[in-house]
Each structure stands twice: as structure tokens, then as C-alpha cells.
Amino acid sequence: MRGCKLLIVGAGAAGISAAAAAWDAGCRDILLVDRGIRPGGILPQCLHEGFGMADFGRELTGPEYTALLLTRLGRTGAALQPETELLSVSKDRIAVLSRRGSLEQLHFEHMILATGCREKSIGALCIAGTRPAGIFTAGQAQERINLRNQDLGDEIVILGSGDLGLIMARRFTLEGKHVIAVLEQEAQAGGMARNVRRCIKAYSIPLRCRTTVREIHGEGRVCGVTVEHLDSGARETISCDTLVTALGLIPDREAARGLEGSEWLSLAGNCSRVHDIVDSAAAEATRIGTLIGRQLSV
Ligand SMILES: Cc1cc2nc3c(=O)[nH]c(=O)nc-3n(C[C@H](O)[C@H](O)[C@H](O)COP(=O)(O)OP(=O)(O)OC[C@H]3O[C@@H](n4cnc5c(N)ncnc54)[C@H](O)[C@@H]3O)c2cc1C
């Protein structure tokens, strides 16, 4: 059975930062795996600026920030292995990895889990009606538009005004689409003030607070949503062909479920808690990588 001292799962900002820090702290046997084809995690699909201010002292796009992190990693001897998914891990520190159709067991001394987070789906809300085509989470929409150049629809309603919802409202607008409204159940936007300013106000996109979607209409394809005004209880139906949900993120540490608290397991980045800013995910992972790297260097 193959083995390594430090196995890091997830090559997003957190995993890459942890690997580079662990190497710098003296650990010389590091394997960094990711199920994706390319490293960077969520960053390569984030074409907007807003990354890396604390880390590199300037505002970068997601791909630019990834490139700098990978340059940092490239100065170390940590091995990066893409297309490798962690399926399970046992108490005796054996990871089951899937790579291009074959399974491998790998023994490790310590694991840093940096598997990021996943989006809450529409199923998390009690919304009546059909589930036709034309409903996307904001992350799905971002990936399809930015990386696959897909055309998702023309008349867009966005449910949720966290940063992801705000960023996608601007993205659709820049694509020439009509963002009818961003709907938010709270009294103010959930995202950072800078994103409200840059993504919503700058493009005069309507942000409707204290509203939510109560029903989805459409057979085959979305044709409208019923919106409730939460303070008055009044309802209206808005015609649209696309509903984008930005309902929040949930740390994803499914692969190590039940093993949290083991002394050989650390969590870093968004799988530990959701970080709004990439720099704080990277900084946390750097701290953890340094600590574990020192322990494994002796
Ligand atoms: C749409 C969006 C916009 C954002 N905009 C900004 C911004 O403008 N400025 C800013 O500072 N921050 C922004 N953030 C936040 C920032 O991107 C994140 O905090 C940070 O990228 C999280 O890094 P991570 O490494 O923890 O997770 P991720 O980037 O999600 O990386 C996790 C990696 O783990 C891999 N993985 C998961 N499960 C497995 C498994 N079982 N086996 C192998 N690999 C696995 C995934 O493939 C992925 O590559 C944004 C986030 C999103 C979602």
C-alpha cells in the first residue's frame, strides 16, 4: 500500500496554502489531491476581482489568485494529484481514493481536509409548484457561464442576496441578460457592502428586501414565480425564464463524517467554516499547515 506523511484533500485556496506551509515548516512527504481536473477549487470560475488583497496586497481575479498560489506551491516539493477523489477514510488512517476509474488505498500519518463547501439547494426551502428546467444554484450558473460559455436564460430572478447572488446578478447583466430582481427575505442585503455597491447599485438592479419566492411556475421550463412581500403578505407573479438560487453555503466534510475530533485530522478553509473572503480561508489553512508540518518534520 502506498503511503504519505501528510495527505491534503482539496486543492482550493485552503489546500494549496496548507500544502505550501507544511512544506515550508519541514514536512517533506506531502500529497495534495483534488477530484477536479484543475486545481484552485472555486476560484477558477470566479472571473471577478476581489481576491488576495490581504495575501498579495492587490485585488486579483480568482484565476490570477490561483496562479499565484500555484507558483508558491511550485517552489515546494509537495505532490499535486488531480482527478483523485477521497471516497472514505477509516480510523486506522487509510484513505480510499478514486482516480480515473480505479480505487487505491493510501496510508497517511495526518490528513488535512480542505474540501470546501456546497450550496444549499432549492429543496432547502418550502416552495410550491413544479421543478422545471431553468433553476440553477448561483455556483452552477457561475460555472456554466464563466467556464463553459453556456447561455442559461434571458429573464432572470435571483433568490438570495448573499455575495454569490449579488455577483451573479452583475454577471448576468454583463452578459446582456435582464435581471428582473434580486429577492431577499431580510430587511437588507446579505452580502458585503462592497458587493452591494459594485454589483447591484452600479447596474441599477432592483434589490427587493422582505420578499421571497412562494411558488415556481412552468411545465418543461420556468415561466414565472410567485413572490410574497413578507411584511404585507401580498403576492404577485413575475414572469421569468430562469430562477437562480443563492441560499447560502454549507461546509462539506462528508468524506470524514464521524471522524471529526481525531487527533490525526485537521479541517481547513470552507470545510471548517464558511469564509466570505478567500484570504481568511488561506490564512487559516497556512496556520494549520505550518503547525502540522512542524509536527511531521521530526
Ligand atoms: C461564487 C463565489 C464568489 C466568491 N467571491 C469572493 C471574492 O470576491 N473575494 C473573496 O475573497 N472571496 C470570495 N469567495 C470566497 C472564497 O472563494 C472561498 O472562501 C475560498 O475559495 C474557499 O477555499 P477552499 O479551499 O476552502 O474551498 P474550495 O475553493 O471550494 O476548494 C475545495 C476543493 O476540494 C475539492 N474536493 C471536495 N471534495 C473532495 C473529495 N472528496 N476528494 C477530493 N477533492 C475534493 C474540490 O474539488 C475543490 O477543488 C467567493 C466564493 C464563492 C463560492
Ligand as a Chemical Component Dictionary entry (heavy atoms), coordinates in Angstrom:
data_LIG
# 
_chem_comp.id                   LIG 
_chem_comp.type                 NON-POLYMER 
_chem_comp.pdbx_formal_charge   0 
_chem_comp.three_letter_code    LIG 
# 
loop_
_chem_comp_atom.comp_id 
_chem_comp_atom.atom_id 
_chem_comp_atom.alt_atom_id 
_chem_comp_atom.type_symbol 
_chem_comp_atom.charge 
_chem_comp_atom.model_Cartn_x 
_chem_comp_atom.model_Cartn_y 
_chem_comp_atom.model_Cartn_z 
_chem_comp_atom.pdbx_ordinal 
LIG C1  C1  C 0 -19.101 32.360 -6.090 1  
LIG C2  C2  C 0 -18.147 32.773 -5.019 2  
LIG C3  C3  C 0 -17.614 34.055 -5.099 3  
LIG C4  C4  C 0 -16.655 34.438 -4.171 4  
LIG N1  N1  N 0 -16.122 35.678 -4.275 5  
LIG C5  C5  C 0 -15.121 36.046 -3.433 6  
LIG C6  C6  C 0 -14.451 37.311 -3.591 7  
LIG O1  O1  O 0 -14.798 38.124 -4.449 8  
LIG N2  N2  N 0 -13.426 37.594 -2.747 9  
LIG C7  C7  C 0 -13.014 36.704 -1.796 10 
LIG O2  O2  O 0 -12.052 36.986 -1.070 11 
LIG N3  N3  N 0 -13.640 35.507 -1.615 12 
LIG C8  C8  C 0 -14.674 35.159 -2.412 13 
LIG N4  N4  N 0 -15.290 33.950 -2.238 14 
LIG C9  C9  C 0 -14.879 33.077 -1.125 15 
LIG C10 C10 C 0 -13.668 32.224 -1.459 16 
LIG O3  O3  O 0 -13.718 31.839 -2.806 17 
LIG C11 C11 C 0 -13.645 30.973 -0.613 18 
LIG O4  O4  O 0 -13.673 31.363 0.749  19 
LIG C12 C12 C 0 -12.381 30.107 -0.832 20 
LIG O5  O5  O 0 -12.104 29.984 -2.202 21 
LIG C13 C13 C 0 -12.580 28.733 -0.223 22 
LIG O6  O6  O 0 -11.462 27.939 -0.479 23 
LIG P1  P1  P 0 -11.441 26.402 -0.053 24 
LIG O7  O7  O 0 -10.103 25.895 -0.497 25 
LIG O8  O8  O 0 -11.812 26.237 1.363  26 
LIG O9  O9  O 0 -12.620 25.701 -0.878 27 
LIG P2  P2  P 0 -12.820 25.423 -2.429 28 
LIG O10 O10 O 0 -12.290 26.506 -3.268 29 
LIG O11 O11 O 0 -14.262 25.087 -2.593 30 
LIG O12 O12 O 0 -11.938 24.105 -2.711 31 
LIG C14 C14 C 0 -12.327 22.819 -2.271 32 
LIG C15 C15 C 0 -11.709 21.793 -3.191 33 
LIG O13 O13 O 0 -11.930 20.498 -2.628 34 
LIG C16 C16 C 0 -12.183 19.580 -3.676 35 
LIG N5  N5  N 0 -12.889 18.436 -3.107 36 
LIG C17 C17 C 0 -14.085 18.430 -2.460 37 
LIG N6  N6  N 0 -14.404 17.192 -2.032 38 
LIG C18 C18 C 0 -13.377 16.380 -2.419 39 
LIG C19 C19 C 0 -13.112 14.970 -2.261 40 
LIG N7  N7  N 0 -13.944 14.154 -1.610 41 
LIG N8  N8  N 0 -11.964 14.463 -2.785 42 
LIG C20 C20 C 0 -11.098 15.289 -3.440 43 
LIG N9  N9  N 0 -11.295 16.620 -3.616 44 
LIG C21 C21 C 0 -12.417 17.160 -3.091 45 
LIG C22 C22 C 0 -12.996 20.373 -4.679 46 
LIG O14 O14 O 0 -12.894 19.814 -5.978 47 
LIG C23 C23 C 0 -12.320 21.756 -4.596 48 
LIG O15 O15 O 0 -11.303 21.880 -5.554 49 
LIG C24 C24 C 0 -16.269 33.536 -3.140 50 
LIG C25 C25 C 0 -16.837 32.243 -3.057 51 
LIG C26 C26 C 0 -17.778 31.881 -3.982 52 
LIG C27 C27 C 0 -18.392 30.485 -3.846 53 
# 
loop_
_chem_comp_bond.comp_id 
_chem_comp_bond.atom_id_1 
_chem_comp_bond.atom_id_2 
_chem_comp_bond.value_order 
_chem_comp_bond.pdbx_ordinal 
LIG C1  C2  SING 1  
LIG C2  C3  SING 2  
LIG C2  C26 DOUB 3  
LIG C3  C4  DOUB 4  
LIG C4  N1  SING 5  
LIG C4  C24 SING 6  
LIG N1  C5  DOUB 7  
LIG C5  C6  SING 8  
LIG C5  C8  SING 9  
LIG C6  O1  DOUB 10 
LIG C6  N2  SING 11 
LIG N2  C7  SING 12 
LIG C7  O2  DOUB 13 
LIG C7  N3  SING 14 
LIG N3  C8  DOUB 15 
LIG C8  N4  SING 16 
LIG N4  C9  SING 17 
LIG N4  C24 SING 18 
LIG C9  C10 SING 19 
LIG C10 O3  SING 20 
LIG C10 C11 SING 21 
LIG C11 O4  SING 22 
LIG C11 C12 SING 23 
LIG C12 O5  SING 24 
LIG C12 C13 SING 25 
LIG C13 O6  SING 26 
LIG O6  P1  SING 27 
LIG P1  O7  DOUB 28 
LIG P1  O8  SING 29 
LIG P1  O9  SING 30 
LIG O9  P2  SING 31 
LIG P2  O10 DOUB 32 
LIG P2  O11 SING 33 
LIG P2  O12 SING 34 
LIG O12 C14 SING 35 
LIG C14 C15 SING 36 
LIG C15 O13 SING 37 
LIG C15 C23 SING 38 
LIG O13 C16 SING 39 
LIG C16 N5  SING 40 
LIG C16 C22 SING 41 
LIG N5  C17 SING 42 
LIG N5  C21 SING 43 
LIG C17 N6  DOUB 44 
LIG N6  C18 SING 45 
LIG C18 C19 SING 46 
LIG C18 C21 DOUB 47 
LIG C19 N7  SING 48 
LIG C19 N8  DOUB 49 
LIG N8  C20 SING 50 
LIG C20 N9  DOUB 51 
LIG N9  C21 SING 52 
LIG C22 O14 SING 53 
LIG C22 C23 SING 54 
LIG C23 O15 SING 55 
LIG C24 C25 DOUB 56 
LIG C25 C26 SING 57 
LIG C26 C27 SING 58 
# 
